Amino acid sequence: MRQGLTWLNRPAAQTSNLELMVPKPEIRHALTWLALAALVGFLVPAVFSTGLRWSRPWFLVPYVAIAGAFLFLYFRRAPVSLGQLTGRWPTALAGTAAASFLVLGNVQGQPASAAPEGAQLALALAWVGVAYGAIDGLLLNVMPVLAVQGPGFYASNPSWKERLGRGLVALAASLLVTVAYHAGYAEFHGPKMLAVIIGNAIITSSYLLTGSPLAAVATHVIMHTAAVFHGMETTLQLPPHYES
């Protein structure tokens, strides 16, 4: 018996061919992946930042490698296509613009610090802005939503009640992974965690409202890139930071 399909309790005449092709994720499967994401997210900064106090450029080596390997494994096992990750780009652009406007206001409201120049700026934009931002966006804002909703959720044209209900659960899952990840940094053991929750709620909502994972990843990359220009040493969006 195929489990978790939308047609299980419906008359055959009311079931579209599209719905037959779109399985919903099983609860146990989704919870397993969410627990693994939270564990990986917490352990990397707990070990390499709080424990070993590696500087940001060096810290990103194990973070990008380990989180990237986890995401690769998830996307290999989950039936997610490149088209599903990058589709709905017109609405993704609108969602990215709206979410970026909100998170960039927060970046600009923080104290500024010196930005790198020349080749160092180019390296920081590629490594801290794009690579770091993309991994963060996929791990914190996209993967938890996919684990809850499934990759074909929006293609199945869900009702507004189902979209709202499953969207709230997906948002909660995203924030769970977000809190676990940031709890690995000593600097977020306090009021700064609230800013993290609000910012990532905005970014994940850009995905939930547009149906495009691209919106969340693009917004996270834009936020990190803006933080590089504003000053990496004083913007909380680019941990780790250490007190001297």
C-alpha positions in Angstrom: 0.0 0.0 0.0 1.3 3.4 -0.8 1.3 5.6 2.3 0.7 9.3 2.7 -0.9 9.9 -0.7 -3.6 12.6 -1.0 -6.1 10.1 -2.6 -6.3 7.6 0.2 -9.6 8.8 1.7 -11.2 10.3 -1.4 -13.5 8.9 -4.0 -11.7 8.1 -7.2 -13.8 10.6 -9.2 -12.5 13.4 -7.0 -8.9 12.6 -7.4 -6.8 14.3 -10.1 -3.9 12.6 -11.8 -1.6 15.3 -10.4 -2.6 14.4 -6.8 -1.8 10.7 -7.5 1.7 11.6 -8.3 2.4 13.8 -5.3 3.1 11.9 -2.0 3.1 13.7 1.3 6.1 13.0 3.6 5.5 10.5 6.3 5.7 12.0 9.8 8.5 9.6 11.0 10.5 10.4 7.9 10.0 14.1 8.3 10.9 14.1 12.0 14.0 12.0 11.4 15.4 14.5 8.8 14.4 17.5 11.0 16.2 16.0 14.0 19.3 15.3 11.9 19.3 18.9 10.5 19.0 20.3 14.0 21.8 18.0 15.3 24.2 18.8 12.4 23.3 22.5 12.7 24.0 22.6 16.4 27.2 20.4 16.5 29.2 22.3 13.9 29.2 25.7 15.6 29.3 24.1 19.0 32.6 22.3 18.2 34.3 24.7 15.8 33.1 28.0 17.2 32.2 27.7 20.9 34.7 24.9 21.4 37.7 25.6 19.2 37.0 29.3 18.5 38.0 29.1 14.8 37.9 32.4 12.9 35.1 32.9 10.5 37.0 32.0 7.2 38.3 28.8 8.8 35.1 27.9 10.6 33.2 28.0 7.2 35.4 25.2 5.9 33.9 22.5 8.1 30.5 24.2 8.2 30.1 24.3 4.4 31.6 20.8 4.0 29.5 19.1 6.7 26.2 21.0 6.1 26.7 20.7 2.4 27.2 16.9 2.7 24.1 16.6 4.8 22.1 18.6 2.3 23.5 16.6 -0.6 22.4 13.4 1.1 18.9 14.8 1.8 18.3 16.0 -1.7 19.6 12.6 -3.1 17.1 10.7 -0.9 14.2 13.1 -1.2 12.5 13.3 -4.6 13.4 17.0 -5.2 14.2 18.1 -8.7 16.2 21.2 -9.7 13.1 22.5 -11.3 11.2 22.3 -8.0 14.0 24.2 -6.3 14.3 27.0 -8.8 10.8 27.1 -10.2 8.1 29.8 -9.9 10.9 32.4 -10.4 8.5 35.4 -11.2 6.9 35.1 -7.7 10.3 34.2 -6.3 11.6 37.6 -7.4 8.7 39.4 -5.7 9.2 37.4 -2.5 12.9 38.0 -2.5 12.4 41.7 -3.0 9.9 42.0 -0.1 11.9 39.8 2.3 15.2 41.4 1.4 13.7 44.9 2.1 12.9 43.8 5.7 16.1 41.9 6.5 18.4 44.6 5.0 16.8 47.2 7.2 18.0 45.1 10.2 21.5 44.9 8.7 21.7 48.6 8.1 20.5 49.3 11.6 23.5 47.6 13.2 26.8 49.3 14.0 29.1 49.4 10.9 32.7 48.1 10.8 35.4 48.1 8.2 34.7 46.1 5.1 37.4 44.3 3.1 38.7 45.8 -0.1 40.1 44.5 -3.5 40.7 40.8 -3.7 39.8 40.2 -0.1 36.4 41.8 -0.8 35.8 39.5 -3.8 36.8 36.5 -1.7 34.5 37.5 1.2 31.6 38.0 -1.2 32.1 34.6 -2.7 32.8 32.7 0.5 30.9 34.6 3.2 28.2 36.1 1.1 27.3 33.4 -1.5 28.6 30.1 -0.1 27.7 30.8 3.5 24.4 32.4 2.6 23.3 29.6 0.3 24.1 26.9 2.8 22.3 28.8 5.6 19.3 29.3 3.3 19.1 25.7 2.3 19.7 24.3 5.8 17.6 26.7 7.8 14.8 27.9 5.5 14.4 25.3 2.7 15.1 21.8 3.8 12.8 22.0 6.9 9.9 23.2 4.7 10.5 20.4 2.2 10.6 17.8 5.0 7.2 18.9 6.3 5.4 19.7 3.0 7.1 17.5 0.5 8.6 18.7 -2.8 5.3 18.6 -4.8 3.1 20.4 -2.3 2.5 23.5 -4.3 2.2 21.7 -7.6 -0.8 19.8 -6.1 -2.8 23.1 -5.7 -3.6 22.7 -2.0 -6.5 24.5 -0.5 -5.9 27.6 1.5 -6.6 25.8 4.7 -4.1 23.0 3.9 -1.6 25.6 2.8 -2.0 27.6 6.0 -1.9 24.6 8.3 1.0 22.9 6.7 2.7 26.2 6.2 2.6 27.0 10.0 4.0 23.6 10.8 6.8 24.1 8.2 7.6 27.5 9.6 7.8 26.0 13.1 10.2 23.3 11.8 12.4 25.9 10.1 12.6 27.9 13.3 13.4 24.7 15.3 16.4 24.0 13.1 17.3 27.7 13.2 17.3 27.9 17.0 19.3 24.6 17.2 21.9 25.9 14.8 22.4 29.3 16.5 22.4 27.7 20.0 25.7 26.2 18.9 27.2 29.7 19.0 28.0 31.2 22.4 27.1 34.7 21.2 23.4 33.7 20.7 22.9 32.5 24.2 20.8 35.5 25.0 18.6 38.2 23.5 20.2 38.0 20.1 18.4 34.7 19.5 15.1 36.7 19.2 16.5 38.7 16.2 17.6 35.4 14.6 14.1 33.9 15.0 12.4 37.0 13.5 14.9 37.3 10.6 14.6 33.6 9.6 10.8 33.7 10.0 10.8 36.4 7.4 13.1 34.5 5.1 11.2 31.2 5.4 7.9 33.0 4.8 9.2 34.2 1.5 9.3 30.5 0.4 6.0 29.7 2.0 4.1 32.6 0.4 5.6 32.2 -3.1 6.0 28.4 -3.2 9.6 28.9 -4.4 12.6 27.7 -2.4 14.7 30.1 -4.5 13.2 33.1 -2.7 14.5 31.9 0.6 18.0 31.1 -0.6 18.3 34.3 -2.6 17.2 36.4 0.3 19.7 34.7 2.6 22.5 35.3 0.2 21.5 39.0 -0.3 21.4 39.4 3.5 24.9 37.9 3.9 26.3 40.0 1.0 24.9 43.2 2.5 26.5 42.2 5.9 29.9 41.9 4.2 29.6 45.4 2.9 28.3 46.8 6.2 31.0 45.1 8.3 31.4 41.5 9.1 32.7 42.1 12.6 29.6 43.9 13.8 26.7 42.3 12.1 25.1 39.4 13.9 24.1 37.7 10.6 27.7 36.6 10.1 28.8 34.5 13.1 31.1 33.6 14.6 32.2 36.7 16.6 34.5 36.5 19.6 35.0 39.0 22.4 38.7 39.9 22.8 
